[in-house]
Every structure is written in structure tokens, then in C-alpha cells.
Amino acid sequence: MEIFLKILLVICSLGLIGVVLLQRGKSAGLSGAISGGAEHLFGKQKARGLDLFLQRLTIGLAVGFFVLALVVAYVVKA
């Protein structure tokens, strides 16, 4: 049981890393800070569906990682 939970924790952490790396940055450094107002003013279209999906997946994986980390710590200690 302990090994299964640890493997699941590693899979969840790798998934979380991958999803975070796939997300688009909110501002692209200094150029994003300068042109950020213009993008909002003129309405730059983004792939909102994919961004929303990646945000929700990140939240789900983060909660799963946190819960799994607590469960693994409890099982190893017991």
C-alpha cells in the first residue's frame, strides 16, 4: 500500500509539473508589462478554453498532491 501511494504521489507531482509548464505566462517579462494595457484595451484574443482547462487541472492536481503527501506521511509514520 505504501509503495502504491508513493508511486501515485510521483505521478501526480510529474503531472503537476507538466501542467504548470504548459500554461501560458500572464505577462512576458518587460514587454508584457509595457504592452499589457494595450492588449486589454484592444482585446487580444487568447485560447480561453485551453487556459481555463489547464488552470482547473492545475488546481485539481495541486489538491491531489497535497492530500497524497499528507496520506503518505501518515502511512509511513504509522
N, CA, C and O atoms as CSV, one atom per row, in Angstrom:
chain,resi,resn,atom,element,x,y,z
A,1,MET,N,N,0.824,-1.193,0.000
A,1,MET,CA,C,0.000,0.000,0.000
A,1,MET,C,C,0.870,1.259,0.000
A,1,MET,O,O,0.580,2.235,-0.693
A,2,GLU,N,N,1.936,1.213,0.789
A,2,GLU,CA,C,2.825,2.362,0.894
A,2,GLU,C,C,3.511,2.647,-0.451
A,2,GLU,O,O,3.620,3.800,-0.866
A,3,ILE,N,N,3.965,1.598,-1.115
A,3,ILE,CA,C,4.647,1.767,-2.403
A,3,ILE,C,C,3.671,2.313,-3.450
A,3,ILE,O,O,4.036,3.180,-4.245
A,4,PHE,N,N,2.435,1.810,-3.451
A,4,PHE,CA,C,1.425,2.286,-4.394
A,4,PHE,C,C,1.157,3.772,-4.195
A,4,PHE,O,O,1.064,4.520,-5.169
A,5,LEU,N,N,1.032,4.208,-2.939
A,5,LEU,CA,C,0.785,5.621,-2.665
A,5,LEU,C,C,1.970,6.501,-3.073
A,5,LEU,O,O,1.782,7.613,-3.566
A,6,LYS,N,N,3.182,5.999,-2.867
A,6,LYS,CA,C,4.356,6.768,-3.273
A,6,LYS,C,C,4.439,6.895,-4.792
A,6,LYS,O,O,4.780,7.959,-5.308
A,7,ILE,N,N,4.130,5.819,-5.506
A,7,ILE,CA,C,4.127,5.873,-6.968
A,7,ILE,C,C,3.059,6.848,-7.453
A,7,ILE,O,O,3.290,7.620,-8.384
A,8,LEU,N,N,1.895,6.809,-6.821
A,8,LEU,CA,C,0.811,7.730,-7.179
A,8,LEU,C,C,1.211,9.183,-6.908
A,8,LEU,O,O,0.857,10.081,-7.672
A,9,LEU,N,N,1.945,9.405,-5.826
A,9,LEU,CA,C,2.424,10.748,-5.492
A,9,LEU,C,C,3.426,11.245,-6.532
A,9,LEU,O,O,3.386,12.413,-6.920
A,10,VAL,N,N,4.315,10.377,-6.983
A,10,VAL,CA,C,5.292,10.762,-8.002
A,10,VAL,C,C,4.593,11.074,-9.320
A,10,VAL,O,O,4.942,12.047,-9.988
A,11,ILE,N,N,3.609,10.258,-9.702
A,11,ILE,CA,C,2.856,10.503,-10.936
A,11,ILE,C,C,2.103,11.834,-10.845
A,11,ILE,O,O,2.067,12.600,-11.808
A,12,CYS,N,N,1.512,12.099,-9.697
A,12,CYS,CA,C,0.780,13.349,-9.503
A,12,CYS,C,C,1.728,14.548,-9.559
A,12,CYS,O,O,1.384,15.579,-10.137
A,13,SER,N,N,2.903,14.426,-8.971
A,13,SER,CA,C,3.858,15.539,-8.986
A,13,SER,C,C,4.390,15.788,-10.392
A,13,SER,O,O,4.553,16.942,-10.787
A,14,LEU,N,N,4.664,14.730,-11.156
A,14,LEU,CA,C,5.118,14.912,-12.530
A,14,LEU,C,C,4.020,15.529,-13.398
A,14,LEU,O,O,4.300,16.360,-14.261
A,15,GLY,N,N,2.786,15.125,-13.169
A,15,GLY,CA,C,1.670,15.718,-13.892
A,15,GLY,C,C,1.511,17.190,-13.562
A,15,GLY,O,O,1.245,18.004,-14.446
A,16,LEU,N,N,1.673,17.532,-12.291
A,16,LEU,CA,C,1.571,18.929,-11.867
A,16,LEU,C,C,2.669,19.771,-12.509
A,16,LEU,O,O,2.409,20.885,-12.966
A,17,ILE,N,N,3.886,19.252,-12.547
A,17,ILE,CA,C,4.993,19.967,-13.187
A,17,ILE,C,C,4.707,20.173,-14.675
A,17,ILE,O,O,4.920,21.262,-15.208
A,18,GLY,N,N,4.229,19.137,-15.332
A,18,GLY,CA,C,3.929,19.240,-16.756
A,18,GLY,C,C,2.833,20.240,-17.062
A,18,GLY,O,O,2.942,21.010,-18.015
A,19,VAL,N,N,1.779,20.235,-16.262
A,19,VAL,CA,C,0.666,21.146,-16.496
A,19,VAL,C,C,1.087,22.592,-16.249
A,19,VAL,O,O,0.674,23.491,-16.982
A,20,VAL,N,N,1.893,22.820,-15.238
A,20,VAL,CA,C,2.354,24.181,-14.957
A,20,VAL,C,C,3.249,24.677,-16.096
A,20,VAL,O,O,3.175,25.845,-16.476
A,21,LEU,N,N,4.089,23.799,-16.637
A,21,LEU,CA,C,4.953,24.212,-17.734
A,21,LEU,C,C,4.175,24.456,-19.027
A,21,LEU,O,O,4.623,25.229,-19.874
A,22,LEU,N,N,3.029,23.819,-19.192
A,22,LEU,CA,C,2.224,24.015,-20.393
A,22,LEU,C,C,1.444,25.323,-20.379
A,22,LEU,O,O,1.010,25.796,-21.429
A,23,GLN,N,N,1.265,25.907,-19.211
A,23,GLN,CA,C,0.457,27.116,-19.117
A,23,GLN,C,C,1.177,28.304,-19.719
A,23,GLN,O,O,2.403,28.410,-19.676
A,24,ARG,N,N,0.379,29.193,-20.280
A,24,ARG,CA,C,0.902,30.411,-20.877
A,24,ARG,C,C,1.131,31.430,-19.770
A,24,ARG,O,O,0.325,31.540,-18.847
A,25,GLY,N,N,2.224,32.172,-19.859
A,25,GLY,CA,C,2.533,33.199,-18.870
A,25,GLY,C,C,1.554,34.359,-18.958
A,25,GLY,O,O,1.092,34.699,-20.048
A,26,LYS,N,N,1.236,34.965,-17.834
A,26,LYS,CA,C,0.312,36.096,-17.821
A,26,LYS,C,C,0.958,37.342,-18.403
A,26,LYS,O,O,0.276,38.153,-19.029
A,27,SER,N,N,2.250,37.509,-18.209
A,27,SER,CA,C,2.963,38.616,-18.833
A,27,SER,C,C,4.321,38.090,-19.267
A,27,SER,O,O,4.952,37.306,-18.557
A,28,ALA,N,N,4.757,38.521,-20.417
A,28,ALA,CA,C,6.020,38.034,-20.971
A,28,ALA,C,C,7.149,38.983,-20.592
A,28,ALA,O,O,7.749,39.617,-21.459
A,29,GLY,N,N,7.434,39.078,-19.325
A,29,GLY,CA,C,8.515,39.914,-18.845
A,29,GLY,C,C,8.224,41.392,-19.011
A,29,GLY,O,O,7.100,41.841,-18.789
A,30,LEU,N,N,9.247,42.151,-19.405
A,30,LEU,CA,C,9.116,43.598,-19.541
A,30,LEU,C,C,8.208,43.969,-20.705
A,30,LEU,O,O,7.457,44.941,-20.619
A,31,SER,N,N,8.268,43.204,-21.796
A,31,SER,CA,C,7.405,43.517,-22.929
A,31,SER,C,C,5.937,43.289,-22.581
A,31,SER,O,O,5.065,44.004,-23.076
A,32,GLY,N,N,5.661,42.313,-21.746
A,32,GLY,CA,C,4.289,42.090,-21.302
A,32,GLY,C,C,3.799,43.199,-20.392
A,32,GLY,O,O,2.616,43.541,-20.400
A,33,ALA,N,N,4.705,43.758,-19.611
A,33,ALA,CA,C,4.324,44.852,-18.725
A,33,ALA,C,C,4.031,46.119,-19.514
A,33,ALA,O,O,3.145,46.893,-19.149
A,34,ILE,N,N,4.776,46.331,-20.597
A,34,ILE,CA,C,4.581,47.538,-21.400
A,34,ILE,C,C,3.325,47.422,-22.260
A,34,ILE,O,O,2.519,48.352,-22.317
A,35,SER,N,N,3.160,46.280,-22.927
A,35,SER,CA,C,2.029,46.141,-23.845
A,35,SER,C,C,0.801,45.519,-23.182
A,35,SER,O,O,-0.215,45.312,-23.845
A,36,GLY,N,N,0.876,45.224,-21.916
A,36,GLY,CA,C,-0.246,44.578,-21.244
A,36,GLY,C,C,-1.508,45.403,-21.250
A,36,GLY,O,O,-2.600,44.858,-21.411
A,37,GLY,N,N,-1.385,46.705,-21.078
A,37,GLY,CA,C,-2.559,47.576,-21.105
A,37,GLY,C,C,-3.186,47.646,-22.481
A,37,GLY,O,O,-4.409,47.698,-22.607
A,38,ALA,N,N,-2.357,47.648,-23.512
A,38,ALA,CA,C,-2.879,47.704,-24.877
A,38,ALA,C,C,-3.638,46.435,-25.229
A,38,ALA,O,O,-4.647,46.483,-25.933
A,39,GLU,N,N,-3.155,45.305,-24.742
A,39,GLU,CA,C,-3.847,44.047,-25.018
A,39,GLU,C,C,-5.236,44.039,-24.408
A,39,GLU,O,O,-6.181,43.531,-25.013
A,40,HIS,N,N,-5.366,44.600,-23.214
A,40,HIS,CA,C,-6.683,44.649,-22.575
A,40,HIS,C,C,-7.583,45.687,-23.252
A,40,HIS,O,O,-8.796,45.500,-23.346
A,41,LEU,N,N,-6.981,46.774,-23.719
A,41,LEU,CA,C,-7.759,47.827,-24.352
A,41,LEU,C,C,-8.305,47.385,-25.707
A,41,LEU,O,O,-9.475,47.607,-26.015
A,42,PHE,N,N,-7.459,46.764,-26.503
A,42,PHE,CA,C,-7.864,46.364,-27.847
A,42,PHE,C,C,-8.404,44.941,-27.906
A,42,PHE,O,O,-8.852,44.503,-28.966
A,43,GLY,N,N,-8.374,44.223,-26.815
A,43,GLY,CA,C,-8.998,42.903,-26.741
A,43,GLY,C,C,-8.265,41.821,-27.502
A,43,GLY,O,O,-8.807,41.269,-28.460
A,44,LYS,N,N,-7.051,41.506,-27.103
A,44,LYS,CA,C,-6.303,40.424,-27.740
A,44,LYS,C,C,-6.984,39.100,-27.407
A,44,LYS,O,O,-7.235,38.801,-26.239
A,45,GLN,N,N,-7.279,38.317,-28.423
A,45,GLN,CA,C,-7.965,37.033,-28.224
A,45,GLN,C,C,-6.952,35.957,-27.851
A,45,GLN,O,O,-5.901,35.823,-28.479
A,46,LYS,N,N,-7.291,35.198,-26.819
A,46,LYS,CA,C,-6.451,34.088,-26.388
A,46,LYS,C,C,-7.285,32.823,-26.425
A,46,LYS,O,O,-8.511,32.868,-26.521
A,47,ALA,N,N,-6.613,31.719,-26.349
A,47,ALA,CA,C,-7.306,30.429,-26.303
A,47,ALA,C,C,-7.835,30.240,-24.888
A,47,ALA,O,O,-7.210,29.560,-24.074
A,48,ARG,N,N,-8.980,30.837,-24.595
A,48,ARG,CA,C,-9.523,30.818,-23.235
A,48,ARG,C,C,-9.919,29.424,-22.789
A,48,ARG,O,O,-9.788,29.090,-21.611
A,49,GLY,N,N,-10.399,28.609,-23.711
A,49,GLY,CA,C,-10.828,27.269,-23.320
A,49,GLY,C,C,-9.690,26.435,-22.777
A,49,GLY,O,O,-9.826,25.785,-21.741
A,50,LEU,N,N,-8.561,26.452,-23.478
A,50,LEU,CA,C,-7.402,25.677,-23.051
A,50,LEU,C,C,-6.805,26.242,-21.769
A,50,LEU,O,O,-6.411,25.485,-20.882
A,51,ASP,N,N,-6.738,27.568,-21.667
A,51,ASP,CA,C,-6.198,28.185,-20.455
A,51,ASP,C,C,-7.049,27.854,-19.234
A,51,ASP,O,O,-6.520,27.570,-18.159
A,52,LEU,N,N,-8.359,27.890,-19.402
A,52,LEU,CA,C,-9.263,27.572,-18.295
A,52,LEU,C,C,-9.125,26.104,-17.888
A,52,LEU,O,O,-9.121,25.781,-16.700
A,53,PHE,N,N,-9.014,25.221,-18.881
A,53,PHE,CA,C,-8.842,23.799,-18.593
A,53,PHE,C,C,-7.540,23.546,-17.850
A,53,PHE,O,O,-7.518,22.785,-16.883
A,54,LEU,N,N,-6.450,24.180,-18.292
A,54,LEU,CA,C,-5.159,23.986,-17.631
A,54,LEU,C,C,-5.166,24.555,-16.220
A,54,LEU,O,O,-4.527,23.995,-15.329
A,55,GLN,N,N,-5.878,25.659,-16.000
A,55,GLN,CA,C,-5.978,26.214,-14.646
A,55,GLN,C,C,-6.705,25.252,-13.717
A,55,GLN,O,O,-6.257,24.997,-12.599
A,56,ARG,N,N,-7.827,24.721,-14.186
A,56,ARG,CA,C,-8.596,23.792,-13.350
A,56,ARG,C,C,-7.837,22.497,-13.108
A,56,ARG,O,O,-7.902,21.932,-12.016
A,57,LEU,N,N,-7.121,22.025,-14.118
A,57,LEU,CA,C,-6.328,20.812,-13.961
A,57,LEU,C,C,-5.191,21.046,-12.976
A,57,LEU,O,O,-4.855,20.159,-12.191
A,58,THR,N,N,-4.598,22.231,-13.013
A,58,THR,CA,C,-3.538,22.564,-12.064
A,58,THR,C,C,-4.064,22.570,-10.636
A,58,THR,O,O,-3.414,22.046,-9.731
A,59,ILE,N,N,-5.224,23.154,-10.431
A,59,ILE,CA,C,-5.821,23.187,-9.091
A,59,ILE,C,C,-6.124,21.769,-8.612
A,59,ILE,O,O,-5.836,21.422,-7.467
A,60,GLY,N,N,-6.699,20.960,-9.478
A,60,GLY,CA,C,-7.017,19.577,-9.107
A,60,GLY,C,C,-5.779,18.765,-8.764
A,60,GLY,O,O,-5.764,18.029,-7.778
A,61,LEU,N,N,-4.736,18.901,-9.586
A,61,LEU,CA,C,-3.502,18.167,-9.314
A,61,LEU,C,C,-2.798,18.680,-8.062
A,61,LEU,O,O,-2.186,17.898,-7.334
A,62,ALA,N,N,-2.878,19.981,-7.804
A,62,ALA,CA,C,-2.253,20.531,-6.597
A,62,ALA,C,C,-2.951,20.029,-5.341
A,62,ALA,O,O,-2.295,19.681,-4.358
A,63,VAL,N,N,-4.281,19.990,-5.371
A,63,VAL,CA,C,-5.031,19.469,-4.222
A,63,VAL,C,C,-4.729,17.979,-4.041
A,63,VAL,O,O,-4.517,17.509,-2.923
A,64,GLY,N,N,-4.714,17.250,-5.150
A,64,GLY,CA,C,-4.389,15.824,-5.080
A,64,GLY,C,C,-2.997,15.579,-4.539
A,64,GLY,O,O,-2.795,14.671,-3.733
A,65,PHE,N,N,-2.029,16.383,-4.974
A,65,PHE,CA,C,-0.660,16.245,-4.486
A,65,PHE,C,C,-0.584,16.513,-2.993
A,65,PHE,O,O,0.081,15.780,-2.260
A,66,PHE,N,N,-1.259,17.557,-2.540
A,66,PHE,CA,C,-1.230,17.912,-1.123
A,66,PHE,C,C,-1.849,16.802,-0.266
A,66,PHE,O,O,-1.289,16.416,0.760
A,67,VAL,N,N,-3.002,16.298,-0.693
A,67,VAL,CA,C,-3.682,15.239,0.062
A,67,VAL,C,C,-2.849,13.962,0.051
A,67,VAL,O,O,-2.702,13.304,1.081
A,68,LEU,N,N,-2.301,13.611,-1.118
A,68,LEU,CA,C,-1.467,12.407,-1.194
A,68,LEU,C,C,-0.216,12.531,-0.332
A,68,LEU,O,O,0.203,11.558,0.296
A,69,ALA,N,N,0.383,13.718,-0.296
A,69,ALA,CA,C,1.567,13.920,0.540
A,69,ALA,C,C,1.227,13.709,2.014
A,69,ALA,O,O,2.000,13.098,2.752
A,70,LEU,N,N,0.076,14.213,2.438
A,70,LEU,CA,C,-0.332,14.010,3.833
A,70,LEU,C,C,-0.618,12.542,4.125
A,70,LEU,O,O,-0.246,12.033,5.183
A,71,VAL,N,N,-1.278,11.861,3.192
A,71,VAL,CA,C,-1.606,10.441,3.392
A,71,VAL,C,C,-0.336,9.604,3.418
A,71,VAL,O,O,-0.212,8.710,4.254
A,72,VAL,N,N,0.608,9.872,2.525
A,72,VAL,CA,C,1.873,9.124,2.517
A,72,VAL,C,C,2.638,9.364,3.807
A,72,VAL,O,O,3.197,8.428,4.378
A,73,ALA,N,N,2.670,10.597,4.268
A,73,ALA,CA,C,3.371,10.895,5.525
A,73,ALA,C,C,2.719,10.157,6.689
A,73,ALA,O,O,3.416,9.665,7.576
A,74,TYR,N,N,1.396,10.074,6.695
A,74,TYR,CA,C,0.695,9.364,7.771
A,74,TYR,C,C,0.962,7.865,7.696
A,74,TYR,O,O,1.199,7.228,8.722
A,75,VAL,N,N,0.927,7.294,6.489
A,75,VAL,CA,C,1.131,5.843,6.340
A,75,VAL,C,C,2.566,5.464,6.682
A,75,VAL,O,O,2.794,4.427,7.305
A,76,VAL,N,N,3.537,6.283,6.289
A,76,VAL,CA,C,4.938,5.970,6.596
A,76,VAL,C,C,5.192,6.070,8.090
A,76,VAL,O,O,5.947,5.271,8.645
A,77,LYS,N,N,4.575,7.038,8.746
A,77,LYS,CA,C,4.777,7.216,10.189
A,77,LYS,C,C,4.122,6.103,10.994
A,77,LYS,O,O,4.642,5.698,12.033
A,78,ALA,N,N,2.989,5.611,10.522
A,78,ALA,CA,C,2.244,4.594,11.276
A,78,ALA,C,C,2.860,3.227,11.177
A,78,ALA,O,O,2.344,2.273,11.759
